[in-house]
């Protein structure tokens, strides 16, 4: 069996016709859904981009121990395990965080990789470039230079990355006994910069400034601006979908549907005004960002067209991909394979999913209700960062000379390897990109089946005690640090 995992970054399920959207055009995702199992209860794990990828690459939940960072020396990275078992491994990506400090070793274990340059703040182009005028909100100098190289649709990022993927399949589909192809496509991540016809496809009457990149946090936008930024996002989804079709065409051309497990996933959604939030800030992780789309095609169209309501989360991808190669996780793993849900060996694989940002709100769901809990201590403490990789989050790193560093056997899944532990003071939370709402704030409990738009907060009712207990149980199950129980006010 081959495995192809395609990650489209910041893909909102409520923008997809496969999940009920009636105005965004995604004919190739719809085409894939017809040959796949559509998962309806897939949730995030650790937030945001790189923590999600560590959950995926290592199969262990990151956020109770550390923020954004590299793979740890005690991890068993997915490409390494697959390569050791004889699979050819390849990474195609325009996600530049995989190559920068704080994320620099995620590509290292692949036998081959192709890096498509120019997304967001990728330090690529240096030649001066004209600036659109006027501009609404964000347009970084780096992206201003990068986008000057995007003249035709073929020059944009998802077209280049997905074309490179299709080309790799054409050259390699029969060259190896089996392969693991990881496609980490940064679109439809911001900036939502697209060429014609996508730039006017969903908002043809816009006559305002260049507006493709809203500010994170609590934005104040007019109805016209809100409609436009959503339209630009939708345009990027449709452009990405078009070039995904090239990859699906190669699946057709070479008969890969019969011997390939194809996973179409995302890391998280993107707020576009839901609950008043924009981007991916460290606010409570409401459904718009936490409840994700997921399509899985099994070889031979097993389960084709089925909808699966079983609860799944990010760490479940690791054992799923390994089972595709008839492998077991080589170390402690927080995930469970989703393949039994597809071939109906099981009706469910878990009864809860725990998710959140390091040092921020914590969330848990049982697939029926979601519980979002803030820190219960006034200073958000105690809180410790655990790592053996001090390149972790270099652009918000807490200065070591100001902290007391301990070394010990602190992490259950570190296989006995000593790790560093350092306290995170309240003032350090700004370096960790935590807004005030991340430290203190309201608790929320929503019945997603009855109230999918999260309008009625059930926190404070007798139900909250049930979900406090579920969150505590989920933390105990993974051996979370003691201080997480203290700061969250839970029974450890």
C-alpha positions in Angstrom: 0.0 0.0 0.0 1.0 3.6 -0.6 0.1 6.5 1.6 -0.5 10.1 0.4 -1.3 12.7 3.1 -2.4 16.1 1.7 -2.6 18.8 4.4 -4.3 22.1 3.3 -3.6 24.6 6.0 -6.4 26.6 7.6 -9.2 24.9 5.7 -12.6 25.7 7.1 -15.1 22.9 7.0 -18.1 25.3 6.7 -16.6 26.6 3.4 -16.9 23.2 1.8 -19.9 21.8 -0.1 -19.0 18.3 1.3 -20.0 19.8 4.7 -23.1 21.7 3.5 -21.7 24.9 2.1 -23.9 26.1 -0.8 -21.8 28.9 -2.4 -18.1 27.9 -2.5 -17.1 25.9 -5.6 -14.9 22.9 -4.8 -15.5 20.3 -7.6 -12.4 18.3 -6.9 -12.9 18.0 -3.2 -16.4 16.9 -4.0 -14.9 14.4 -6.4 -12.6 13.1 -3.7 -15.4 12.9 -1.2 -17.3 10.6 -3.5 -14.4 8.1 -3.3 -13.7 8.7 0.4 -15.1 8.4 3.9 -16.1 11.9 5.1 -15.4 12.3 8.8 -17.8 14.6 10.5 -16.3 14.8 14.0 -12.6 15.5 13.4 -11.0 17.9 15.9 -7.8 19.8 16.3 -5.2 18.8 18.9 -2.3 21.2 19.6 -2.5 24.7 18.2 -1.4 26.3 15.9 0.6 25.3 12.7 3.8 23.7 14.0 2.3 22.1 17.2 -0.3 20.5 14.9 2.5 19.1 12.8 4.3 17.6 15.8 1.0 15.9 16.8 0.9 14.5 13.3 4.6 13.7 12.9 5.1 12.2 16.4 1.7 10.9 17.5 1.8 12.6 20.8 -0.2 15.7 22.0 2.2 18.6 22.4 0.3 21.6 24.0 0.3 20.5 27.7 4.1 20.5 27.7 5.4 23.2 25.2 4.5 25.7 22.5 5.6 25.9 18.9 8.9 24.1 18.3 11.0 21.5 16.5 10.7 17.7 16.7 12.3 16.4 19.9 15.2 13.9 20.0 12.9 11.4 21.7 10.3 11.5 19.0 9.8 8.7 16.4 9.1 10.9 13.4 6.6 9.5 10.9 8.9 9.7 7.8 11.7 8.0 9.7 9.6 5.1 10.8 8.1 4.7 7.3 11.6 4.9 5.7 13.0 2.3 8.1 10.2 -0.1 7.0 11.2 0.3 3.4 8.8 2.9 2.1 10.1 5.7 -0.2 9.3 9.0 1.6 8.8 12.4 0.0 7.8 15.8 1.2 6.4 18.5 -1.1 5.6 21.8 0.6 5.5 25.5 0.5 5.1 25.7 4.3 8.3 27.7 5.0 8.0 27.2 8.8 9.2 23.6 8.2 12.6 25.1 7.3 13.0 28.0 9.7 14.3 28.0 13.3 11.7 26.5 15.6 10.5 24.1 12.9 13.7 23.3 11.2 13.8 19.5 11.4 10.4 18.3 10.2 11.7 17.7 6.7 15.0 16.0 7.8 13.9 12.4 7.8 12.3 12.3 4.3 14.3 10.6 1.6 13.5 13.6 -0.6 11.8 16.9 -0.3 10.8 19.8 -2.5 10.4 23.3 -1.0 8.2 25.7 -3.0 9.2 29.3 -2.0 7.3 32.5 -1.4 4.4 32.1 0.9 3.5 34.6 3.6 6.7 35.9 5.2 9.1 33.4 3.6 12.4 35.2 3.1 12.6 34.7 -0.6 12.5 37.7 -2.9 14.8 40.7 -2.1 14.3 42.9 -5.1 12.1 46.0 -4.5 8.5 45.7 -5.5 5.6 48.2 -5.9 3.1 48.3 -3.1 -0.6 48.2 -3.9 -2.3 51.4 -2.8 -4.4 51.7 -0.8 -4.0 48.6 1.4 -6.3 47.5 4.2 -4.7 46.0 7.3 -1.6 43.7 6.8 0.7 43.5 3.8 4.2 42.5 5.0 7.3 43.8 3.2 8.4 40.3 2.5 5.1 39.2 1.0 5.0 42.4 -1.0 8.3 41.4 -2.6 7.3 37.7 -3.0 3.9 38.5 -4.6 5.6 40.6 -7.3 6.9 37.3 -8.8 3.3 36.0 -9.1 2.2 37.1 -12.5 0.2 34.1 -13.8 -2.0 31.7 -11.8 0.7 29.1 -12.3 3.1 31.3 -10.3 1.0 31.2 -7.1 1.7 28.8 -4.3 -0.9 26.1 -4.3 -0.7 25.8 -8.1 3.1 25.3 -7.9 3.0 22.9 -4.9 0.2 20.7 -6.2 1.6 20.6 -9.7 4.9 19.5 -8.2 3.0 16.8 -6.4 1.3 15.6 -9.6 4.7 15.6 -11.4 6.2 13.5 -8.6 3.4 11.0 -8.9 4.0 10.8 -12.6 7.7 10.1 -12.2 7.5 7.8 -9.2 4.1 5.9 -9.2 5.7 2.6 -10.3 9.3 3.3 -9.2 8.9 2.1 -5.6 7.3 -0.9 -4.0 5.4 1.6 -1.7 5.8 5.2 -0.8 4.7 7.8 1.7 4.1 11.2 0.1 3.5 14.1 2.5 2.1 17.2 0.8 2.0 20.2 3.2 0.2 22.9 1.2 0.1 26.3 3.0 -3.0 27.5 1.1 -5.7 28.5 1.9 -3.6 30.1 4.8 -3.5 33.9 4.8 -2.7 36.1 2.9 -5.8 35.4 0.8 -4.1 36.7 -2.3 -5.4 35.2 -5.5 -5.3 36.1 -9.2 -8.3 36.5 -11.6 -10.9 35.0 -11.8 -10.8 34.0 -8.1 -10.3 37.6 -6.8 -13.7 38.7 -7.9 -15.5 35.3 -8.1 -17.4 35.7 -4.8 -17.4 39.5 -4.4 -17.6 41.1 -7.9 -18.8 44.5 -6.6 -15.9 45.2 -4.2 -14.3 48.6 -4.9 -12.3 49.1 -1.8 -8.6 48.8 -1.0 -6.3 45.8 -1.5 -7.5 43.6 1.4 -6.3 40.0 1.6 -4.8 39.8 5.1 -6.9 40.6 8.1 -5.3 41.3 11.5 -5.5 38.6 14.2 -7.7 39.2 17.2 -10.9 41.3 17.6 -11.2 43.0 14.2 -13.6 45.8 13.6 -14.7 45.5 10.0 -17.7 46.8 8.0 -20.2 44.3 6.6 -18.7 45.0 3.1 -15.1 44.3 4.4 -16.2 41.2 6.2 -17.9 39.9 3.0 -14.8 40.7 1.0 -12.3 39.0 3.2 -14.5 35.9 3.3 -14.8 36.1 -0.5 -11.0 36.3 -0.8 -10.6 33.3 1.4 -13.2 31.4 -0.6 -11.4 32.3 -3.8 -8.2 30.7 -2.4 -10.1 27.6 -1.5 -11.4 27.3 -5.1 -8.0 28.0 -6.6 -6.4 25.3 -4.4 -9.2 22.9 -5.3 -8.6 23.4 -9.0 -4.9 22.4 -8.7 -5.8 19.5 -6.4 -7.6 18.2 -9.4 -4.1 17.7 -11.1 -3.2 15.3 -8.3 -6.5 13.4 -8.5 -6.0 13.1 -12.3 -2.7 11.3 -11.6 -4.6 9.0 -9.3 -6.9 8.2 -12.2 -4.1 7.9 -14.8 -2.0 5.4 -12.9 -4.7 3.4 -11.1 -3.5 4.6 -7.7 -7.0 4.4 -6.2 -6.6 0.6 -5.9 -3.4 0.6 -3.8 -3.2 4.0 -2.1 -4.5 5.4 1.2 -5.2 9.1 0.5 -5.8 11.4 3.4 -7.1 15.0 2.8 -6.8 16.9 6.1 -6.1 20.3 7.6 -4.3 21.5 10.7 -7.1 23.8 11.9 -9.6 26.3 10.6 -9.4 30.1 10.4 -11.7 32.6 12.2 -13.4 35.0 9.8 -15.6 36.9 12.2 -17.1 34.0 14.1 -17.6 35.0 17.8 -15.9 38.3 16.8 -12.5 36.7 16.2 -10.2 36.8 13.2 -7.2 34.7 12.3 -5.8 32.1 14.7 -5.4 34.0 18.0 -5.0 32.4 21.4 -8.7 32.9 22.2 -11.0 30.0 23.1 -10.9 27.6 20.2 -14.5 27.6 19.1 -16.0 25.3 16.5 -15.0 27.5 13.5 -11.4 26.7 14.1 -11.5 23.5 16.1 -14.0 21.3 14.1 -12.2 20.3 10.9 -12.9 18.6 7.6 -11.3 15.2 6.9 -11.6 12.9 3.9 -9.9 9.5 3.7 -9.9 7.3 0.7 -9.0 3.7 1.4 -7.6 1.4 -1.3 -10.3 -0.1 -3.5 -12.8 2.5 -2.4 -13.6 0.8 0.8 -16.2 2.9 2.6 -16.6 5.1 -0.4 -19.3 7.8 0.1 -19.8 6.9 3.7 -20.0 9.6 6.4 -18.4 8.7 9.7 -19.5 10.4 12.9 -16.9 8.8 15.2 -14.7 11.3 17.1 -11.1 11.7 15.8 -8.2 14.1 16.4 -4.8 15.0 15.1 -2.7 12.4 17.0 -4.8 9.7 15.3 -3.2 10.3 11.9 0.2 8.9 13.1 -1.1 5.3 13.9 -3.5 5.5 10.9 -0.6 6.1 8.4 1.5 3.4 10.1 -1.3 0.9 9.9 -1.4 1.6 6.2 2.1 0.2 6.1 1.2 -2.6 8.5 3.3 -1.0 11.2 2.8 -0.3 14.9 3.9 2.9 16.7 7.4 2.3 18.0 6.9 4.3 21.2 4.2 5.7 23.4 1.4 7.1 21.1 -1.6 9.2 22.1 -3.5 8.3 18.9 -5.6 5.5 17.6 -5.8 4.3 14.0 -8.9 5.5 12.0 -8.7 2.6 9.6 -11.0 0.4 11.7 -13.7 3.1 11.3 -13.4 2.8 7.6 -13.6 -0.9 7.2 -16.1 -1.1 10.1 -14.0 -3.1 12.5 -15.0 -0.5 15.0 -17.8 2.1 15.5 -15.6 4.4 17.5 -11.9 4.7 18.6 -12.1 7.3 21.3 -14.6 8.9 23.7 -13.0 12.3 24.0 -10.5 14.7 22.2 -8.4 17.2 24.2 -7.1 20.3 22.4 -5.7 23.7 23.0 -2.8 26.2 23.0 0.1 26.0 25.4 -0.7 28.2 28.4 -4.1 29.2 27.0 -7.7 27.9 27.2 -8.1 24.2 27.2 -10.9 22.4 25.4 -12.3 18.9 25.4 -15.1 17.3 23.4 -17.0 14.0 23.5 -18.4 14.6 20.0 -21.7 15.8 21.4 -20.7 18.8 23.5 -17.5 20.9 23.6 -16.1 22.4 26.8 -13.8 25.4 26.7 -12.1 26.2 30.0 -9.9 29.1 31.0 -7.1 29.1 33.5 -8.6 29.3 37.0 -5.6 30.9 38.8 -5.2 34.7 38.5 -1.7 34.5 37.2 -2.2 31.5 34.9 0.3 29.6 36.9 2.1 27.5 37.7 3.1 26.8 34.1 6.3 25.1 32.8 7.8 24.7 29.4 9.4 21.3 28.7 11.8 20.7 25.9 15.2 19.3 24.8 15.2 21.6 21.7 16.1 25.1 22.8 15.5 26.3 19.2 11.9 25.9 20.2 10.0 29.0 19.4 13.1 31.2 19.1 11.1 34.3 18.1 9.2 34.3 21.4 11.7 32.4 23.5 11.8 33.1 27.2 15.3 34.2 28.2 17.1 31.3 30.0 19.2 33.6 32.3 16.0 34.9 33.8 14.6 31.4 34.6 15.5 28.4 36.7 16.1 25.5 34.5 15.7 21.9 35.8 16.6 18.7 34.1 14.7 15.5 34.8 12.5 12.6 33.7 9.4 14.8 33.3 7.6 13.5 30.2 6.0 10.0 30.0 6.6 9.7 26.2 10.2 10.8 26.4 11.3 7.2 26.7 13.3 8.0 29.9 15.3 10.8 28.2 15.9 13.7 30.6 14.3 17.0 29.4 14.6 20.6 30.5 11.8 22.2 32.5 11.6 26.0 33.0 8.9 28.1 34.6 6.8 30.5 32.5 6.1 33.7 34.3 2.9 35.8 33.6 5.0 38.5 31.8 6.4 35.7 29.5 3.0 35.0 28.1 3.3 38.0 25.8 6.3 36.3 24.2 4.2 33.2 23.8 1.6 35.3 21.8 -1.1 34.8 24.5 -3.7 37.5 24.6 -5.3 38.4 28.0 -8.3 36.3 27.0 -5.9 33.3 27.0 -5.1 33.7 30.7 -8.4 34.5 32.2 -11.9 34.6 30.9 -15.2 32.8 30.7 -15.8 29.1 30.4 -18.0 27.8 27.7 -20.0 24.6 27.2 -22.0 24.1 24.0 -24.2 21.3 22.8 -22.9 21.1 19.2 -25.6 18.7 18.0 -28.4 21.0 19.1 -26.5 24.3 18.9 -23.9 24.1 16.1 -23.5 27.9 16.1 -22.6 28.0 19.8 -25.2 30.5 20.8 -26.2 29.0 24.2 -23.5 28.7 26.9 -24.2 25.8 29.2 -21.3 26.5 31.5 -22.5 27.1 35.0 -25.1 24.4 34.8 -24.8 21.0 36.4 -23.5 19.7 33.0 -20.2 21.6 33.5 -19.1 19.3 36.4 -19.4 16.3 34.0 -17.1 18.0 31.5 -14.6 19.2 34.2 -14.3 15.5 35.1 -13.9 14.6 31.4 -11.1 17.1 31.0 -9.3 16.0 34.1 -9.6 12.3 32.9 -8.2 13.3 29.5 -5.2 15.0 31.1 -4.5 12.0 33.4 -4.7 9.6 30.4 -1.7 11.3 28.7 0.2 11.8 31.9 0.0 15.6 31.7 2.1 17.7 34.1 0.7 18.2 37.6 0.7 22.0 37.2 -1.8 21.8 34.4 -4.4 20.5 36.8 -3.6 23.3 39.3 -3.9 26.2 36.7 -7.0 24.8 35.2 -8.6 24.1 38.7 -9.1 20.4 38.0 -8.8 17.3 40.2 -5.5 15.7 39.4 
